[in-house]
Amino acid sequence: MSEGTLRQLLWNGRQIEFEFNMERYQVKLVNYAFSTEYAFGKKWGTKITSPYFDEIYFTRHYGYSLSEMLQKVSSSQIYY
């Protein structure tokens, strides 16, 4: 999944889930009263949040960055 596609899906209110190395991860956009943040992490665990998309997309939080994870998974392992 490309960066542009992911951004578009998040801004359209979609929550993305995918399987990577036998774990399920989530990416979503969280709207607060005065701000918006991106959240990324394991589905049943704590999430990393940031107001900047690039911070969650390119930083290695779980040994791989989100961009690397999405490049390695097949489209059948990504859920909208």
VEXFIKE-870328 format. One record per atom (N, C-alpha, C): atom name; x negated, y negated, z negated; residue number from 1. Coordinates in nm, 4 decimals. Each point is the difference from the previous one (the first is absolute). Example, Ala and Ser with C-alpha at 12.3 -4.5 7.8 and 13.67 -1.06 7.14 Angstrom:
<sites>
<site name="N" u="-1.3190" v="0.5690" w="-0.7800" resi="1"/>
<site name="CA" u="0.0890" v="-0.1190" w="0.0000" resi="1"/>
<site name="C" u="-0.0900" v="-0.1200" w="0.0000" resi="1"/>
<site name="N" u="0.0350" v="-0.1050" w="0.0720" resi="2"/>
<site name="CA" u="-0.0820" v="-0.1190" w="-0.0060" resi="2"/>
<site name="C" u="0.0770" v="-0.1090" w="-0.0730" resi="2"/>
</sites>
This chain:
<sites>
<site name="N" u="-0.0853" v="0.1175" w="0.0000" resi="1"/>
<site name="CA" u="0.0853" v="-0.1175" w="0.0000" resi="1"/>
<site name="C" u="-0.0893" v="-0.1230" w="0.0000" resi="1"/>
<site name="N" u="0.0326" v="-0.0938" w="0.0840" resi="2"/>
<site name="CA" u="-0.0817" v="-0.1203" w="0.0111" resi="2"/>
<site name="C" u="0.0353" v="-0.1000" w="-0.1114" resi="2"/>
<site name="N" u="-0.0902" v="-0.0931" w="-0.0194" resi="3"/>
<site name="CA" u="0.0192" v="-0.1042" w="-0.1010" resi="3"/>
<site name="C" u="0.1245" v="-0.0837" w="0.0308" resi="3"/>
<site name="N" u="0.0169" v="-0.0370" w="0.1249" resi="4"/>
<site name="CA" u="0.1148" v="-0.0811" w="0.0399" resi="4"/>
<site name="C" u="0.1326" v="0.0709" w="-0.0217" resi="4"/>
<site name="N" u="0.0045" v="0.1276" w="0.0322" resi="5"/>
<site name="CA" u="0.1217" v="0.0785" w="-0.0206" resi="5"/>
<site name="C" u="0.0338" v="0.0084" w="-0.1474" resi="5"/>
<site name="N" u="-0.0994" v="0.0249" w="-0.0831" resi="6"/>
<site name="CA" u="0.0220" v="0.0083" w="-0.1443" resi="6"/>
<site name="C" u="0.0517" v="-0.1321" w="-0.0552" resi="6"/>
<site name="N" u="-0.0621" v="-0.1099" w="0.0379" resi="7"/>
<site name="CA" u="0.0460" v="-0.1320" w="-0.0464" resi="7"/>
<site name="C" u="0.1443" v="-0.0250" w="0.0406" resi="7"/>
<site name="N" u="0.0335" v="0.0316" w="0.1247" resi="8"/>
<site name="CA" u="0.1352" v="-0.0230" w="0.0510" resi="8"/>
<site name="C" u="0.1026" v="0.0823" w="-0.0773" resi="8"/>
<site name="N" u="-0.0310" v="0.1269" w="-0.0245" resi="9"/>
<site name="CA" u="0.0917" v="0.0845" w="-0.0748" resi="9"/>
<site name="C" u="0.0208" v="-0.0516" w="-0.1422" resi="9"/>
<site name="N" u="-0.1078" v="-0.0425" w="-0.0654" resi="10"/>
<site name="CA" u="0.0110" v="-0.0523" w="-0.1362" resi="10"/>
<site name="C" u="0.0832" v="-0.1273" w="-0.0035" resi="10"/>
<site name="N" u="-0.0230" v="-0.0901" w="0.0943" resi="11"/>
<site name="CA" u="0.0745" v="-0.1255" w="0.0030" resi="11"/>
<site name="C" u="0.1460" v="0.0209" w="0.0372" resi="11"/>
<site name="N" u="0.0318" v="0.1125" w="0.0628" resi="12"/>
<site name="CA" u="0.1391" v="0.0322" w="0.0309" resi="12"/>
<site name="C" u="0.0667" v="0.0793" w="-0.1121" resi="12"/>
<site name="N" u="-0.0649" v="0.0077" w="-0.1141" resi="13"/>
<site name="CA" u="0.0597" v="0.0633" w="-0.1171" resi="13"/>
<site name="C" u="-0.0221" v="0.1489" w="-0.0122" resi="13"/>
<site name="N" u="-0.0846" v="0.0550" w="0.0821" resi="14"/>
<site name="CA" u="-0.0266" v="0.1443" w="-0.0066" resi="14"/>
<site name="C" u="-0.1045" v="0.0318" w="-0.1052" resi="14"/>
<site name="N" u="0.0147" v="0.1149" w="-0.0606" resi="15"/>
<site name="CA" u="-0.0998" v="0.0543" w="-0.0916" resi="15"/>
<site name="C" u="-0.0642" v="0.1181" w="0.0708" resi="15"/>
<site name="N" u="-0.1303" v="0.0053" w="0.0041" resi="16"/>
<site name="CA" u="-0.0714" v="0.1044" w="0.0724" resi="16"/>
<site name="C" u="-0.0560" v="0.1006" w="-0.0996" resi="16"/>
<site name="N" u="0.0192" v="0.1281" w="0.0285" resi="17"/>
<site name="CA" u="-0.0604" v="0.1068" w="-0.0785" resi="17"/>
<site name="C" u="-0.0767" v="0.0898" w="0.0957" resi="17"/>
<site name="N" u="-0.1122" v="0.0516" w="-0.0488" resi="18"/>
<site name="CA" u="-0.0770" v="0.0930" w="0.0823" resi="18"/>
<site name="C" u="-0.0757" v="0.0966" w="-0.0893" resi="18"/>
<site name="N" u="-0.0345" v="0.1145" w="0.0569" resi="19"/>
<site name="CA" u="-0.0756" v="0.1023" w="-0.0710" resi="19"/>
<site name="C" u="-0.1445" v="-0.0034" w="0.0461" resi="19"/>
<site name="N" u="-0.0907" v="-0.0014" w="-0.0980" resi="20"/>
<site name="CA" u="-0.1423" v="-0.0016" w="0.0300" resi="20"/>
<site name="C" u="-0.0713" v="0.0808" w="-0.1074" resi="20"/>
<site name="N" u="-0.0749" v="0.1005" w="0.0405" resi="21"/>
<site name="CA" u="-0.0737" v="0.0875" w="-0.0930" resi="21"/>
<site name="C" u="0.0897" v="0.0551" w="-0.1102" resi="21"/>
<site name="N" u="0.1156" v="0.0524" w="0.0397" resi="22"/>
<site name="CA" u="0.0941" v="0.0650" w="-0.0916" resi="22"/>
<site name="C" u="0.0612" v="-0.0947" w="-0.1036" resi="22"/>
<site name="N" u="-0.0065" v="-0.1289" w="0.0247" resi="23"/>
<site name="CA" u="0.0627" v="-0.1014" w="-0.0869" resi="23"/>
<site name="C" u="0.0952" v="-0.0825" w="0.0843" resi="23"/>
<site name="N" u="0.1028" v="-0.0527" w="-0.0619" resi="24"/>
<site name="CA" u="0.0934" v="-0.0880" w="0.0705" resi="24"/>
<site name="C" u="-0.0232" v="-0.1434" w="-0.0468" resi="24"/>
<site name="N" u="-0.0162" v="-0.0898" w="0.0986" resi="25"/>
<site name="CA" u="-0.0256" v="-0.1414" w="-0.0265" resi="25"/>
<site name="C" u="0.1154" v="-0.0854" w="0.0501" resi="25"/>
<site name="N" u="0.0150" v="-0.1192" w="-0.0596" resi="26"/>
<site name="CA" u="0.1035" v="-0.0955" w="0.0387" resi="26"/>
<site name="C" u="-0.0626" v="-0.1346" w="0.0299" resi="26"/>
<site name="N" u="0.0581" v="-0.0684" w="0.0959" resi="27"/>
<site name="CA" u="-0.0350" v="-0.1392" w="0.0299" resi="27"/>
<site name="C" u="0.1320" v="-0.0746" w="0.0116" resi="27"/>
<site name="N" u="0.0115" v="-0.1115" w="-0.0698" resi="28"/>
<site name="CA" u="0.1235" v="-0.0773" w="0.0079" resi="28"/>
<site name="C" u="-0.0260" v="-0.1469" w="-0.0269" resi="28"/>
<site name="N" u="0.0967" v="-0.0798" w="0.0357" resi="29"/>
<site name="CA" u="-0.0038" v="-0.1442" w="-0.0227" resi="29"/>
<site name="C" u="0.0985" v="-0.0284" w="-0.1126" resi="29"/>
<site name="N" u="-0.0493" v="-0.0652" w="-0.1056" resi="30"/>
<site name="CA" u="0.0823" v="-0.0288" w="-0.1170" resi="30"/>
<site name="C" u="0.0271" v="-0.1494" w="-0.0038" resi="30"/>
<site name="N" u="0.1262" v="-0.0365" w="0.0011" resi="31"/>
<site name="CA" u="0.0378" v="-0.1411" w="-0.0042" resi="31"/>
<site name="C" u="0.0394" v="-0.0386" w="-0.1423" resi="31"/>
<site name="N" u="-0.0677" v="-0.1000" w="-0.0527" resi="32"/>
<site name="CA" u="0.0339" v="-0.0568" w="-0.1293" resi="32"/>
<site name="C" u="0.0688" v="-0.1338" w="0.0246" resi="32"/>
<site name="N" u="0.0418" v="-0.0653" w="-0.1052" resi="33"/>
<site name="CA" u="0.0721" v="-0.1263" w="0.0148" resi="33"/>
<site name="C" u="-0.0823" v="-0.1055" w="0.0738" resi="33"/>
<site name="N" u="-0.1288" v="-0.0094" w="-0.0303" resi="34"/>
<site name="CA" u="-0.0824" v="-0.1058" w="0.0595" resi="34"/>
<site name="C" u="-0.1212" v="0.0521" w="0.0764" resi="34"/>
<site name="N" u="-0.0099" v="0.1300" w="0.0184" resi="35"/>
<site name="CA" u="-0.1154" v="0.0530" w="0.0730" resi="35"/>
<site name="C" u="0.0339" v="0.1351" w="0.0619" resi="35"/>
<site name="N" u="-0.0873" v="0.0434" w="0.0861" resi="36"/>
<site name="CA" u="0.0110" v="0.1298" w="0.0645" resi="36"/>
<site name="C" u="-0.1341" v="0.0700" w="-0.0128" resi="36"/>
<site name="N" u="0.0016" v="0.1289" w="-0.0330" resi="37"/>
<site name="CA" u="-0.1241" v="0.0767" w="-0.0133" resi="37"/>
<site name="C" u="0.0128" v="0.1324" w="0.0733" resi="37"/>
<site name="N" u="-0.1121" v="0.0473" w="0.0475" resi="38"/>
<site name="CA" u="-0.0095" v="0.1324" w="0.0581" resi="38"/>
<site name="C" u="-0.0382" v="0.0965" w="-0.1105" resi="38"/>
<site name="N" u="0.0595" v="0.1182" w="-0.0010" resi="39"/>
<site name="CA" u="-0.0307" v="0.1019" w="-0.0996" resi="39"/>
<site name="C" u="-0.0423" v="0.1271" w="0.0727" resi="39"/>
<site name="N" u="-0.1051" v="0.0628" w="-0.0505" resi="40"/>
<site name="CA" u="-0.0521" v="0.1218" w="0.0606" resi="40"/>
<site name="C" u="-0.0513" v="0.0908" w="-0.1101" resi="40"/>
<site name="N" u="0.0315" v="0.1284" w="0.0099" resi="41"/>
<site name="CA" u="-0.0514" v="0.0961" w="-0.0968" resi="41"/>
<site name="C" u="0.0679" v="0.1340" w="0.0139" resi="41"/>
<site name="N" u="-0.0356" v="0.0899" w="-0.0904" resi="42"/>
<site name="CA" u="0.0619" v="0.1315" w="-0.0004" resi="42"/>
<site name="C" u="0.1465" v="-0.0154" w="-0.0387" resi="42"/>
<site name="N" u="0.0838" v="0.0820" w="0.0591" resi="43"/>
<site name="CA" u="0.1441" v="-0.0135" w="-0.0201" resi="43"/>
<site name="C" u="0.0360" v="0.0100" w="-0.1477" resi="43"/>
<site name="N" u="-0.0559" v="0.0933" w="-0.0712" resi="44"/>
<site name="CA" u="0.0314" v="0.0181" w="-0.1409" resi="44"/>
<site name="C" u="-0.1178" v="-0.0437" w="-0.0862" resi="44"/>
<site name="N" u="-0.0410" v="-0.1224" w="0.0167" resi="45"/>
<site name="CA" u="-0.1112" v="-0.0551" w="-0.0765" resi="45"/>
<site name="C" u="0.0023" v="-0.1509" w="0.0061" resi="45"/>
<site name="N" u="-0.1046" v="-0.0596" w="-0.0513" resi="46"/>
<site name="CA" u="-0.0062" v="-0.1459" w="0.0014" resi="46"/>
<site name="C" u="-0.0295" v="-0.0493" w="0.1410" resi="46"/>
<site name="N" u="0.0447" v="-0.1191" w="0.0272" resi="47"/>
<site name="CA" u="-0.0192" v="-0.0613" w="0.1310" resi="47"/>
<site name="C" u="-0.0976" v="-0.1160" w="-0.0109" resi="47"/>
<site name="N" u="-0.0724" v="-0.0228" w="0.1052" resi="48"/>
<site name="CA" u="-0.0883" v="-0.1153" w="0.0125" resi="48"/>
<site name="C" u="0.0796" v="-0.1059" w="0.0737" resi="48"/>
<site name="N" u="0.0057" v="-0.1201" w="-0.0542" resi="49"/>
<site name="CA" u="0.0768" v="-0.1060" w="0.0650" resi="49"/>
<site name="C" u="-0.0903" v="-0.1173" w="0.0346" resi="49"/>
<site name="N" u="0.0387" v="-0.0703" w="0.1042" resi="50"/>
<site name="CA" u="-0.0732" v="-0.1177" w="0.0432" resi="50"/>
<site name="C" u="0.0912" v="-0.0860" w="0.0866" resi="50"/>
<site name="N" u="-0.0129" v="-0.1313" w="-0.0102" resi="51"/>
<site name="CA" u="0.0764" v="-0.0857" w="0.0905" resi="51"/>
<site name="C" u="-0.0573" v="0.0008" w="0.1419" resi="51"/>
<site name="N" u="-0.1182" v="0.0597" w="0.0181" resi="52"/>
<site name="CA" u="-0.0676" v="0.0012" w="0.1301" resi="52"/>
<site name="C" u="-0.0006" v="0.1400" w="0.0595" resi="52"/>
<site name="N" u="0.0523" v="0.0146" w="0.1195" resi="53"/>
<site name="CA" u="0.0068" v="0.1288" w="0.0676" resi="53"/>
<site name="C" u="-0.1389" v="0.0597" w="0.0203" resi="53"/>
<site name="N" u="-0.0953" v="-0.0820" w="0.0441" resi="54"/>
<site name="CA" u="-0.1345" v="0.0504" w="0.0285" resi="54"/>
<site name="C" u="-0.0663" v="0.0627" w="-0.1218" resi="54"/>
<site name="N" u="0.0329" v="-0.0476" w="-0.1184" resi="55"/>
<site name="CA" u="-0.0606" v="0.0540" w="-0.1216" resi="55"/>
<site name="C" u="0.0424" v="0.1440" w="-0.0249" resi="55"/>
<site name="N" u="0.1258" v="0.0320" w="0.0244" resi="56"/>
<site name="CA" u="0.0406" v="0.1390" w="-0.0195" resi="56"/>
<site name="C" u="-0.0314" v="0.0856" w="0.1230" resi="56"/>
<site name="N" u="-0.0123" v="-0.0622" w="0.1161" resi="57"/>
<site name="CA" u="-0.0203" v="0.0755" w="0.1236" resi="57"/>
<site name="C" u="-0.1465" v="0.0422" w="0.0198" resi="57"/>
<site name="N" u="-0.0943" v="-0.0840" w="-0.0388" resi="58"/>
<site name="CA" u="-0.1406" v="0.0291" w="0.0284" resi="58"/>
<site name="C" u="-0.0840" v="0.0403" w="-0.1212" resi="58"/>
<site name="N" u="0.0480" v="-0.0221" w="-0.1217" resi="59"/>
<site name="CA" u="-0.0777" v="0.0332" w="-0.1197" resi="59"/>
<site name="C" u="0.0155" v="0.1484" w="-0.0314" resi="59"/>
<site name="N" u="-0.1094" v="0.0640" w="-0.0392" resi="60"/>
<site name="CA" u="0.0034" v="0.1426" w="-0.0320" resi="60"/>
<site name="C" u="0.0434" v="0.0185" w="-0.1449" resi="60"/>
<site name="N" u="0.1247" v="0.0407" w="-0.0175" resi="61"/>
<site name="CA" u="0.0542" v="0.0195" w="-0.1331" resi="61"/>
<site name="C" u="-0.0045" v="0.1469" w="-0.0430" resi="61"/>
<site name="N" u="0.0189" v="0.0911" w="0.0898" resi="62"/>
<site name="CA" u="0.0068" v="0.1427" w="-0.0304" resi="62"/>
<site name="C" u="-0.1059" v="0.0779" w="0.0780" resi="62"/>
<site name="N" u="-0.1169" v="-0.0579" w="0.0154" resi="63"/>
<site name="CA" u="-0.1060" v="0.0627" w="0.0766" resi="63"/>
<site name="C" u="0.0057" v="-0.0350" w="0.1477" resi="63"/>
<site name="N" u="0.1175" v="-0.0327" w="0.0479" resi="64"/>
<site name="CA" u="0.0225" v="-0.0441" w="0.1371" resi="64"/>
<site name="C" u="0.0829" v="-0.1277" w="-0.0051" resi="64"/>
<site name="N" u="-0.0125" v="-0.0823" w="0.1009" resi="65"/>
<site name="CA" u="0.0874" v="-0.1164" w="0.0088" resi="65"/>
<site name="C" u="0.1330" v="0.0448" w="0.0605" resi="65"/>
<site name="N" u="0.1022" v="-0.0815" w="-0.0161" resi="66"/>
<site name="CA" u="0.1300" v="0.0306" w="0.0584" resi="66"/>
<site name="C" u="-0.0106" v="0.0133" w="0.1511" resi="66"/>
<site name="N" u="-0.0798" v="-0.0841" w="0.0630" resi="67"/>
<site name="CA" u="-0.0161" v="0.0094" w="0.1456" resi="67"/>
<site name="C" u="-0.0621" v="0.1335" w="0.0399" resi="67"/>
<site name="N" u="-0.0995" v="0.0471" w="-0.0740" resi="68"/>
<site name="CA" u="-0.0626" v="0.1296" w="0.0302" resi="68"/>
<site name="C" u="0.0978" v="0.1147" w="-0.0218" resi="68"/>
<site name="N" u="0.0788" v="-0.0092" w="-0.1068" resi="69"/>
<site name="CA" u="0.0982" v="0.1054" w="-0.0276" resi="69"/>
<site name="C" u="0.1019" v="0.0109" w="0.1128" resi="69"/>
<site name="N" u="0.0523" v="-0.1151" w="0.0444" resi="70"/>
<site name="CA" u="0.1019" v="0.0027" w="0.1040" resi="70"/>
<site name="C" u="-0.0550" v="0.0446" w="0.1348" resi="70"/>
<site name="N" u="-0.1288" v="-0.0202" w="0.0228" resi="71"/>
<site name="CA" u="-0.0607" v="0.0482" w="0.1239" resi="71"/>
<site name="C" u="-0.0172" v="0.1511" w="-0.0015" resi="71"/>
<site name="N" u="-0.0195" v="0.0584" w="-0.1206" resi="72"/>
<site name="CA" u="-0.0269" v="0.1423" w="-0.0100" resi="72"/>
<site name="C" u="0.1263" v="0.0866" w="-0.0068" resi="72"/>
<site name="N" u="0.1136" v="-0.0586" w="-0.0369" resi="73"/>
<site name="CA" u="0.1222" v="0.0803" w="-0.0103" resi="73"/>
<site name="C" u="0.0735" v="0.0016" w="0.1341" resi="73"/>
<site name="N" u="0.0701" v="0.1088" w="0.0239" resi="74"/>
<site name="CA" u="0.0782" v="0.0081" w="0.1228" resi="74"/>
<site name="C" u="0.1333" v="-0.0721" w="-0.0208" resi="74"/>
<site name="N" u="0.0641" v="-0.0356" w="0.1070" resi="75"/>
<site name="CA" u="0.1262" v="-0.0732" w="-0.0096" resi="75"/>
<site name="C" u="0.1091" v="0.0812" w="-0.0685" resi="75"/>
<site name="N" u="-0.0121" v="0.1320" w="-0.0011" resi="76"/>
<site name="CA" u="0.1000" v="0.0835" w="-0.0661" resi="76"/>
<site name="C" u="-0.0117" v="-0.0045" w="-0.1515" resi="76"/>
<site name="N" u="-0.1090" v="-0.0557" w="-0.0501" resi="77"/>
<site name="CA" u="-0.0204" v="-0.0115" w="-0.1448" resi="77"/>
<site name="C" u="0.0323" v="-0.1399" w="-0.0515" resi="77"/>
<site name="N" u="0.0546" v="-0.0858" w="0.0847" resi="78"/>
<site name="CA" u="0.0360" v="-0.1365" w="-0.0385" resi="78"/>
<site name="C" u="0.1519" v="-0.0102" w="-0.0012" resi="78"/>
<site name="N" u="0.0534" v="-0.0509" w="-0.1117" resi="79"/>
<site name="CA" u="0.1448" v="-0.0106" w="-0.0177" resi="79"/>
<site name="C" u="0.0377" v="-0.1456" w="-0.0208" resi="79"/>
<site name="N" u="0.1085" v="-0.0455" w="0.0654" resi="80"/>
<site name="CA" u="0.0464" v="-0.1385" w="-0.0102" resi="80"/>
<site name="C" u="0.1190" v="-0.0080" w="-0.0912" resi="80"/>
</sites>
